[in-house]
């Protein structure tokens, strides 16, 4: 069994937590991706597993064995680095077998493992070349091959695709996912690229400021985000976040955004108990927007389009909509946290959170920026107004103070 477990792992520098009580289990044979923005603690977590950093508190288990204080060489793990870390004076063959040679593996076994790994990775014809004669993708495969021949309990991969161009990155990420599934080796993979995470992982763990925000399948994170940060970070384009209010109307729960009010269906309103004028953050995925009214209840949004991007497969319409001002500083801070960009809060550079004078996340007071992903055949122009519809069951509602989702998980609803 090759599980990896973080048990309340904490690492602090000058009393500041870089990792804050991280508890996470990577199952035997699972491909788990740690994703988050720069400074989220994802590489720190990987280095703690590798033994390159020691946690301030907590334990790391590999295969049920406590390796927290075990030397890196004795953990039976193989790491693939962002920089490849190949020896430039050695051939591909010698790079791949070097670790085995140091470990005292005999020549026949070394040759057998290198040949098998080279065939798996498509490197057989390149074994006698040196790194300078290889492309970026080939070098990355050599780095993987060096880890592969070790036959470790688990692979640790630290942003291995960061140095590749966009086209090559797509191809190599597919190769890595294919190889991992064919081998069934437990893999912990770190990236800041949410597209990599969504396309490669069995499960994704989202980190922010050293704290685990959510862990689940790519579908879970996209369709059932636990908070505003996950909603904004996962997905491309990211989710729109606009201020709204929950109100009671005719003994039902209604959502008010700008001058539009939508009475929420019973299944959507389940678990919501608004007091008068409860402030919420409304999340809308750009691909959940429609230009024709859906068959059921829908929120109507009027967007003043400022920019149109025609990508061939879809058209992105970027604009602003009137949503009203956010009154609570906590709500503004929650959106700022999710966006990770002062511009999205209407805040001036250096201005503190909560000091935006009621400004919503847009370029003008009382407005919010909004992006819609539309069919490439949609007739839309910049400087025009676009009426959009979002089905009620595709709305994401978050607490304005904590940023946490207000929609309980389906299992919780079934048990209620």
QUITAFEN-V13712 format. One record per helix or strand of 2 or more residues. SS is the DSSP state (@ for helix, = for strand). FROM is the first residue (numbers start at 1). LEN is the number of residues. Records with the same first field share a line. If there is no record, write none. Layout:
BEGIN
SS: FROM-LEN  FROM-LEN
END
This chain:
BEGIN
=: 4-10  16-11  31-5  57-6  65-2  77-4  154-5  186-6  203-6  211-6  240-10  252-6  260-4  278-7  289-2  298-13  315-8  367-8  385-7  396-4  404-2
@: 42-9  72-3  92-11  107-15  124-3  131-3  136-13  166-18  194-7  218-6  228-6  266-4  286-3  329-11  342-4  392-3  410-6
END
